[in-house]
Amino acid sequence: MITVVALILSITICKTYGSGSSFGKIFKISTFGESHGSGVGVIVDGCPPKIPLSVEDIQKELDRRRPGQSRLTTPRDEDDKVEIMSGVYNGITLGTPIGMIVRNKDQKSKDYNDMAAKYRPSHADATYDAKYGVRAIAGGGRSSARETIGRVAAGAIAKKLLSLYSGVEVIGYVQRVQDVELTEDLIDHDTVTLEMVESNIVRCPNEEIANKMIARIDEIRRSGDSIGGVVEVVARNIPSGLGAPVFDKLEAELAKAVMSLPASKGFEIGSGFRGTLLPGSLHNDAFYIDEQGRTRTRTNRSGGVQGGISNGENIVIRVAFKATSTIGKEQDTVTRSGEETKMRGKGRHDPCVLPRAVPMVEAMMALVLVDALMQQTAQCGVFSGEVLEKLMIEQEKEKDEEKEKEEKRDAQNSDKLNSLGKKLSGLGAGVGEREKETEIETEKEL
């Protein structure tokens, strides 16, 4: 009996909460696959129909994420060619689930033999064992950054939808590697371009700072260690009104999205933690009316979101990524059976995840924004301003017509009452005359 109850409870919980592999409410994605399995991919549900979509639209984003693209990334040799398996016909989306898969081709599972018995420091090995009691050892399974292939593929669709809707651009870049930083005075969120970002292997849009970042990563790489830093992403041409108050604030959704990425350790929007150093008089974004009559802000310390809702300014976020956990130096650890031991990292890993993390953060931001756009349309965009105005005019017309009918009915009723009054008055007069005649005749007879 207890076993049956536990089974029913577990099924109910899984149906209610899922298993952590899905994201989104209307534009929803579910990723699948392990690092050293046959492949990884994603199911995208909720994409509108009749949207032009090609393999090239997806592949150009995956090429920015793929391994082996420079000496700063893992040497694992994967071309990461995507296959669209469903939801698209003759280059047009059908409105049905879009299935995409990338086949794994360059697995070297023997590099992970030690992991069957030893836990890698700061990896998910021990926690996966604690949760599931079993795990895919080779490549780290689902905890591997290869899982993000599905996110980037889905994000490519989200980017296209946003671009078609209002010309939205989502552009990310490496803002800091350890203490080598691209400061605010060296970047313009309004003018930074993808070409500027892609002009070097570290994906920093400033050549001088990029060279310093590359030198720092090379220095760490040669020592057998790893390094972390910060990715900054700006979204331009965002419609105002996206997001919701209280629990579903836009910045809360963005934070959840990017903090679900492997190795992410911190999130900021707008002024972030530095904003705590300013008094309100300096931190507030003053409003003004621009030449097109739009309400704008002269500064953007809010990062494009106020009260959990987009205000039409650039949305600017930053995500901190820790140093890669697997390194070539010997470290203390324990075995699965609970014995203390040592191990040196094996396998092929990025000395710094930042260059490849850029398209990942962009993808998660785009997924949040397109989902928020669809939620806004579902709740507040069913009736356009013109439709609502037409409805109000029709309602006023109906009210006027009903009022006119009531006035006519009142007039008709009044006429009927007047007519009835006259008839009753005439009838009364006739009765009076007959009574007089009767009295006269009675007097004569007497």
N, C-alpha and C positions, 0 to 999 in steps of 0.2 A: 504493500500500500504506500509506504514512504517513498519507494523508488518511483512509482507512478506519479505521485504528487510532485516529486522533484523534477521529473521529466516534463510534466505539464508546465511547471513554473519556469523551467529553463527555456522551453519553446516560447512561452509568453514574453519573457524578457528579451529573447533574441528578436522576436517580431517587433517589439516596442522600441528597443534601443539599437538593434543591429549589432554589427561586430566591429565598427570603427573603420570600415573600408568605403563608406559612402559619404558624400558631401553635397550640400545644397538642398533647397526646398522645391523650387519649380524647375530651375535648370540644375539637374541632379547628376552627379557622376559617381560611379563605383569602379574602383581600380582592382586589378587582380594580378596574380603571378608572383613568383619568387625570383631572386637574383640569378640563381643557377638552374631554374626550371626551364621548360621549353620556351617560355616567352612571358612577357608582361603586357598589360593592356588596360583598356577602360571601356565602360559602357556609359554613354552620354544619353540621358533621358530628359525630354523637355525642350529639345531644340526646335524652334519653329520650322515649318515646312517652307519649301520654295526658296531656300537660301543657297546661292552658288557655293559649292564646297568641293575642293579637289585634294588629292594626296599632297600636292605641292604646298597647299596652305598649311598642312600639318607638318610636313617634313622640314620646312625651313625653320620652324621652332625647335623641332627635335635635333636638328643639326647643331644648334647652339648649345644644347644640353648634353650631347653625346660625349662619351669618353674618348681619349686619345687625340684630342684636337690640338694640344700643345704640350710642351714640357711641364706646364704648371698643373696638368690634370693627370688622372690615372692612365697608364698605358694600355689598359684593356682595349682590345681592338674590336669595336662593335660599330657597324654602320647604322644601326637603329632605323632600318627601313620600315615604315609603317604600312600596314594593310588595313584598308577600310572594309569591314566585313558585312556591314548592314547599315540601313538608314539613309543611304545615298544612292540615287539612281540617275544616270546620265549627268552627273555633276551637280545634282540638285538634292537638297535634303528633303526627306519624305515626311518629317514630323514624327517618325517612329524612332526607337532607340538606335543610336549610332554605335556600332561596335568597332573598336580598333585594337590591333595587336602588333607588337614588335617581337620578332623571334630572337631568342638568345643564341649566339653563335660562338662566343669565345670564352666559355666557362673553363676555369681551371680549378676544379673542386678539390684536387689533391692538396692545394695550398692551405686548405682549411681542416686538415686531418686532426691537428692539435685541438681544434675548437670543440671536438666531440667530448673531450675530457676537461679542457681548460676554458675558463671564462675570460674573454678579452676585456680589459679594463675600460670602463665607460661606454661599452657597447650594450646592446639589449639582450645578450645571451642569457644572463642570469634571470632577468625579469621575464623573458619569454618562458623560461623553464618554470618560474614561479607561477605564472598565469596558466599556461597550457599543459605543462608537464612533458612537452615535446616541441621540437623546433626544427626548421630547415637549417642545418648547420652550414652548408656550403654557401658562401657569399653573404651570409646574414639573413637570407630569406626575405621576409616582408620588411624587415627593418633596414634593408639596403636602400641606398639612394636610387637604385634602378626602378623602384616602385614609382618614382616621380615621373617616369616616362608617360604614364597614363594621365597624370595631372597636366603635363605640358601639352600633350595632344589635345586634351579637352580644353585647355586654356587657349589654344590656337583658334578653336571654334568660337569661344567666348570673345576673344579679341576681334574676330571678324564681325560678329554680331554688334558689338559696341561701336566699331568703326562705321558700319553701315547705318546705325541708328543716329549718331550725332557726331561722327568724326572723332570718337574717343581714341586717344593714343596712350598706351601703357609702356613706359620706358624705364628700365632699371639699369643700374650700374654699380660697380664696386665703389663704395664711398670711403672705406677705411680697411687697411690691412694692418693688423696689430696697431701700432701708433703712427703709421703713415696715412695721413688723412686728407681727403679732398674737402676742404673747408667751404663754408657757405659762400664766401666771397669769390670762389673759383668756379661756381656752377650756377647756371641760370635755368631754372625749372621750365621757363617758357620756351627756351630755344634749344635745349639739349636734344640731340637726334640719335637715332639708332646707328647711323653711320659713324658718328663720333664715338659711340660706345664700342662698336665693333672694330675700331681702327687699331686695336692692340689686343694681345692675348689675355690681359688681366681684366678687360672690359671696364676701364676707367676712362671717361671722356676728356681727361686732361693729360696731355702727352707727358709733361714733366713729372706729374704725380704718378702716372702709370709706370714710368720707368723706375721710379723709386720703389713702388709696390712689387714690381717684377724682381728687382734686385733683392728685396727682403725675402720673398718667397723662395727664390733660388738659394739664398744663403741657408734658410731653414731646411729646404729639401736636401741639400748636400750633407747636412748634419744628421739626416735620418729622422728628423722631427717633423712636426706639422704646425700650422698657424691658422688663426681665425681672424674675424673682422666684421664689417658691416656692409650690407647691401641696401641701397636706397632706391625707391621706385616712385615715380611721379605719374599720375594719371591726369591727362588734360581733356578739356571739353566735356567734363562730366555734367549731366543735367542736375539741377538743384532738385531736392525733394526725395532723393534716394535714401533708404534706411528707415529706421523706426525708433521711437522713444523707448526708454527703459531697457529691457533685456536684449532687444535685437538692434541695438545701436550699430551704425555702420562701422565705427571703429572697433567695436567688440567682435563683429563678424570678421573683419580684416585680421584682427589679432589672432583669433582662433585659426583662421585659414593658414596664415604664414607660420604660426607656432606649431602647426602639425607637420611642417617640413623637417626632414632629418637634420640634426645638428643645430637647429635654431634654439636660441637661448634668451632672446629679448626682443621687444617690440616697442616702437615709438611712432607717434603720428604728430605732424606739425613740429612745434617747439620741443615736444617730448620732455625728457627729464631736465633739460637745460632751461625750459620755461619756468621751472620752479624757482629760478634765481631772480625772476623779474616781478616787480609789483604789478597789480592789475592795471594801473594807468599806462604802463608800457607794454603789457602783454596783450591787452584788448586789441582786436582788429577793428579799426574805425570804418564805418560804412560811408559810401558815397554813391551817387548816381552817375553812371558812365554815359558816353555819347549816344548809346542805343537805348537809354532809359532804364538800364538794368541796375539792380542793387548789387554793388560790389564791395569788396573790402580792400583797403589800401595796403594792408599787410596780410600775411597768411600764417600767423602763428597757430591758428586752429587746425591747419593742415587740410582745409577743405571740408571739414565736418564740424557742425555745431549742433549741440543737442541730440547727437546721434544721427543727424540727417545732413546730407551733402548740401553745400551752399552755393555750388556752381564754380568755386575756385579750384585750383589744382589740388588733388589729394596727394599728399606726400607722406610716405611711410618709410621707416628704417627697420631692418631686421638684423639682429646680431647672430652670428654663427660661431660656434666654438671651433677650436682646432680639431682636425680629423683625429678620431680615436686610435685608429691603427697606425702605429709608427714602427720604425726600424730599430728602436731601442728596447733593451730588456726591461720588463716591468714586473712588479709583484702582482700575483693573482692567486686564485684558488681553483681547485678542480671541482667537477660536478659532484664528486663524492665528499667534498668538504676538506680537502687537504691543501695546505698552503704550498705554492710553487712559484715558478717564474716562467715568463714566456716573452718571445720576441715576435712582433707582428709580421705576418706573411701575407701574400696576396698583392694585388695591385690597387693602390689607393691614391687619392688626391692629396698632395702635401698641403693644399689649401682648397676648400670647397667653393670659395667665393665666385670665381669666374663662371662655374657651371651652375651656381645657385641663382644667378641673375634671372635666367628664363624661368626658373621654378617659382620665384617670388612674383614675377610678372604674371605667370599663369594663375596663381592663387588669387592675386588681386583682381584679375579679369573675371574669374569665376564668381567671386563675391559680387562684383559690380553688375554683371549681367543677371545674376539671380535677384539682386535688389531691384534692378530695372523691371524685371518681369513681375516681381511682387508689387511694385508701385503701379504698374499698368493694370494688374489684376484688381487692386483695391481702389485706386483713384483715377485710373485712366479708361475705365469702361465707357464713360461718357465724356466726349471731348467738350471743350468750352462752347462750341457752336451747337452741339447736340443739346447740352444742358440749357442753353439760351432758347433754343427752339422749343424744348419741353416746357420751359417756364412760360413762354408766350402762349403755347397751346393750353397750358393750365389756366392762365389768366383769361384766355378766350372762352374756355369752358365755364369758368366762374361767371364771366359777363353774360354768357348765354343763359346760364342757369338763373342768374339774377333777373334777366329780362323775362324769362319764362315765369318766374315767381311773381314779377310785377304784373304780367298779363293775367296770371291766375287770380291775383288779388283784385285786379280791375274787373275781371269777369265775375268774381264772387261778389264784388261791391255792386255791380250792375244788377245781379240776380237779387241781392238783398233789397236794393232800391225798388226793383220791380215787384218783389213780394210785398214790400211795405205798402206800395201804392194799391196793390190788389186788396190787401188786408184793410187798408184805409177805406177803399171803395165799398168793400163788403160791410164794414162797420157802418158806413153812411146809409146803405140800403136797409140794414137791420133797424136803424134808428127811425127811418121813414115808415117802415112797416109797423113799428111799435106805435107811432103817432096815429097812423091810420086806424089801427086796432082800437086805440083809446077813443077816437072820435066815433067810431061805429058803436062802441059799447055805450057811450054817453047818449047816442041817438036812441038806442033801444030802451034805455032807462027812461 
